[in-house]
Amino acid sequence: MKLTCVGCGPGDPDLLTLKAVERIKDADAIFAPTSKLGKPSIALSIVRKYIIEESTLVVNLLFPMTKDKETLKLQWKSNADNIARAVLEGKRVVYLTVGDPSLYSTWIYIHREIIENYKEIEVEIIPGIPSMVAFAATAKMSLAEGDQTLGIVPACYDIERIKRTAGSCDTVIFLKDGRYFDGVIEMLSEVGFDDYSKITIAQDVSSEGEIMKTGRLGDLKKHKNPSGKYFSLMVAKRDDKA
Ligand SMILES: C[S@@+](CC[C@H](N)C(=O)[O-])C[C@H]1O[C@@H](n2cnc3c(N)ncnc32)[C@H](O)[C@@H]1O
């Protein structure tokens, strides 16, 4: 009895591992996260072309965009129970997640519930290309070299914690929600990024509608950032003056 989590990469269906594609093709049941019922799952849309058997059961699971811990906990448990039921029926079950499963993913909560409540289920995790790595390839940039430090920060939480991390890193990757980037750009000067620091902002990397823009911190402070979507990321490089 095995549950496989597949990292689906950033958006381009050609950016999945061979093992990921194999597991999807072999699956009897595929579960995929969505933030609203009725809204298509991004992870599912990435792998659609690999679901070849008409008999494969495909289920969207709700992961609401709320910070309310009680609501989330109940939903994670109910989603994990749904998935576990399919595994216990003897189905080959795949759970899909965008990018890599280990980074800010819905899988982390499912995995915790499964470990706690379904010890008989074996878990397999297939890594995926994380958004920031796909971003670096598209932007043709390095994220860190030599003794430089690299921080990964979710932009939509406590600004004081964000400041502390940004203040101690040479390169900072901001994930989760482009709508917070204007506030973050303002804050970068306070933690020692000068006006010539290079900032690159991207939305929908490796998918249709991809946006990528590079500018200097000083210029970006005067304009609104070009990305107002959740699926956005921003990289700030302190010492890249090229
Ligand atoms: C819940 S986290 C999932 C991260 C994912 N597990 C990964 O490895 O990249 C969602 C955030 O990842 C970033 N993200 C994921 N895919 C992206 C893409 N194709 N383009 C831009 N940002 C992306 C955005 O910052 C988004 O708000």
Ligand as a Chemical Component Dictionary entry (heavy atoms), coordinates in Angstrom:
data_LIG
# 
_chem_comp.id                   LIG 
_chem_comp.type                 NON-POLYMER 
_chem_comp.pdbx_formal_charge   0 
_chem_comp.three_letter_code    LIG 
# 
loop_
_chem_comp_atom.comp_id 
_chem_comp_atom.atom_id 
_chem_comp_atom.alt_atom_id 
_chem_comp_atom.type_symbol 
_chem_comp_atom.charge 
_chem_comp_atom.model_Cartn_x 
_chem_comp_atom.model_Cartn_y 
_chem_comp_atom.model_Cartn_z 
_chem_comp_atom.pdbx_ordinal 
LIG C1  C1  C 0  2.681 27.170 -2.214  1  
LIG S1  S1  S 1  4.193 27.741 -2.898  2  
LIG C2  C2  C 0  4.718 26.295 -3.765  3  
LIG C3  C3  C 0  6.190 26.294 -4.101  4  
LIG C4  C4  C 0  6.563 25.063 -4.903  5  
LIG N1  N1  N 0  6.468 23.874 -4.113  6  
LIG C5  C5  C 0  7.955 25.165 -5.518  7  
LIG O1  O1  O 0  8.755 24.222 -5.354  8  
LIG O2  O2  O -1 8.231 26.149 -6.204  9  
LIG C6  C6  C 0  3.552 28.739 -4.176  10 
LIG C7  C7  C 0  4.495 29.850 -4.501  11 
LIG O3  O3  O 0  5.572 29.329 -5.275  12 
LIG C8  C8  C 0  5.927 30.262 -6.287  13 
LIG N2  N2  N 0  5.688 29.647 -7.603  14 
LIG C9  C9  C 0  5.410 28.358 -7.842  15 
LIG N3  N3  N 0  5.342 28.116 -9.168  16 
LIG C10 C10 C 0  5.584 29.300 -9.776  17 
LIG C11 C11 C 0  5.663 29.720 -11.133 18 
LIG N4  N4  N 0  5.469 28.858 -12.134 19 
LIG N5  N5  N 0  5.939 31.017 -11.387 20 
LIG C12 C12 C 0  6.156 31.904 -10.390 21 
LIG N6  N6  N 0  6.086 31.559 -9.096  22 
LIG C13 C13 C 0  5.812 30.284 -8.782  23 
LIG C14 C14 C 0  5.074 31.518 -6.059  24 
LIG O4  O4  O 0  5.803 32.375 -5.213  25 
LIG C15 C15 C 0  3.865 30.931 -5.356  26 
LIG O5  O5  O 0  3.218 31.917 -4.590  27 
# 
loop_
_chem_comp_bond.comp_id 
_chem_comp_bond.atom_id_1 
_chem_comp_bond.atom_id_2 
_chem_comp_bond.value_order 
_chem_comp_bond.pdbx_ordinal 
LIG C1  S1  SING 1  
LIG S1  C2  SING 2  
LIG S1  C6  SING 3  
LIG C2  C3  SING 4  
LIG C3  C4  SING 5  
LIG C4  N1  SING 6  
LIG C4  C5  SING 7  
LIG C5  O1  DOUB 8  
LIG C5  O2  SING 9  
LIG C6  C7  SING 10 
LIG C7  O3  SING 11 
LIG C7  C15 SING 12 
LIG O3  C8  SING 13 
LIG C8  N2  SING 14 
LIG C8  C14 SING 15 
LIG N2  C9  SING 16 
LIG N2  C13 SING 17 
LIG C9  N3  DOUB 18 
LIG N3  C10 SING 19 
LIG C10 C11 SING 20 
LIG C10 C13 DOUB 21 
LIG C11 N4  SING 22 
LIG C11 N5  DOUB 23 
LIG N5  C12 SING 24 
LIG C12 N6  DOUB 25 
LIG N6  C13 SING 26 
LIG C14 O4  SING 27 
LIG C14 C15 SING 28 
LIG C15 O5  SING 29 
# 
